[in-house]
């Protein structure tokens, strides 16, 4: 999940952080641990919700005491505790203790063997946007756990060079839809372009997952690649999913060359595309 849907969840959590800010660091750490891997997988689980309120409150402070508390969690015997340490450090402001967090998280990742904790560590390091993590991410591109694949796809940046692009292209063909979605999305929001990237994106135009197809259409449209046009015109007839809708509208705007604030309907944009590209 990314884009608008993810923002809605985050905004709801942030709305309850004020009350948690009144607690001490130790109390907040204890509250952050009052969940479980199982509870995290259950949408709407109150233990998970309250635990994340505590994590947001801790990260908002971003002070030495919080950093040291979270760093210590990374090396506990209980995998859940280690994962929570990663969650807390991952929510710091991007520029807050960036190098110290890089060292702590990358060291923990190198030593970690539990797939669930590996996933949390990769997500945490993704917020650093640090190219030094690329060699560590590459180790997990073909990992046994699909959740790890998805975390890696979310973390690698196309601007990190040819090796990063190749890794994302590989993840675009992953069996796990979440990994394909994030890898394709990374190309959508990047201006990096190459024949390899376009070939990769064109192959996703017939992906069985609508969201992946939508990301590929939008990524190609922003590269003014008309290979996406037929699928885009067809899809504009029937847009249901929230994120899919905005991907397609964005793609149409890119090919038409109109302002992102253009308020024309999907049908109107489709007709405009047919006028502009009648023989494509």
Residue, then its C-alpha position, 0 to 999 in steps of 0.5 A: x500500500x502506498x500513496x493516498x491510502x497509506x497517508x490516511x492511515x498515517x494521519x489517523x495514527x498521528x492524530x493520537x500521538x499528543x496524548x502519548x507524548x506525555x509519557x516517559x521514554x521508558x513507558x513509551x517503549x514498553x507500550x510499543x512492545x505491547x503488540x505482536x507479529x500476529x497483531x500487526x497482521x490483523x487490520x484494526x487490532x487495538x494493540x497494534x494501533x496503540x503500539x504504533x501511537x507510542x512509536x510515533x511519539x518516540x520518533x517525534x522526540x528523536x533525542x539521544x535517550x530514544x535512540x539509545x533505547x531503540x538501538x538496544x532493542x535491536x540486539x535483544x533475544x526476542x525477535x519481536x523486540x528487535x523488530x520494534x527497535x527497527x520500527x522506532x529508528x525507522x520513524x525518526x526524521x530523515x536527517x535525525x541521527x542519520x549516520x548513527x541510525x545507518x550504522x545501528x540498523x545495517x549492523x543489525x541487518x547483517x546479523x539478523x536471521x529472522x525473516x520478520x525482523x529482516x523485513x522491519x530492518x529493511x523498511x527502517x533503513x529505507x527511510x534513510x534513502x542511503x545508497x550505502x545500503x544497496x549492497x545489503x539490499x541486493x542480498x535479499x532480492x531473491x530471499x525466501x520470504x516475499x515480504x522481504x522482497x516487498x521491503x527491498x522493492x520499497x527501499x531501492x532507488x533507481x537513481x543509485x545506478x545500473x545495479x539498482x535498476x537491474x535489481x528493481x527490474x528483477x523485482x518487477x517480475x517477482x511472484x509476489x504482487x506487492x514486490x512488483x507493485x513497489x518496484x514498478x512504483x519506484x520507476x513511476x516516481x523516478x525520472x531515470x530512463x533507459x531502454x532496460x527500464x522501458x522494456x521492464x515497464x512494457x512487460x507489466x502492461x499485462x500484469x494480472x494485478x490492476x495496481x501493477x498495470x496502473x503503475x506501469x502505465x503511469x511510469x511509461x506515460x511520464x516517459x512519453x512512451x506510447x506503448x501504454x496508450x492502448x491500455x490507458x485508453x481502455x482502462x479509462x472506461x472503467x476505473x474503480x480502485x482509488x489508487x488506480x484512478x489517480x495513476x491513470x488520470x496522472x498518466x493521461x495528464x502526462x501524455x496530453x501535457x495538461x496541468x495536474x490540476x486539470x479537472x476533466x473527467x476520465x471520459x473527457x481525458x480519454x477522448x482527448x487522447x484519441x484526438x491527439x494520438x488517432x493512429x497509435 
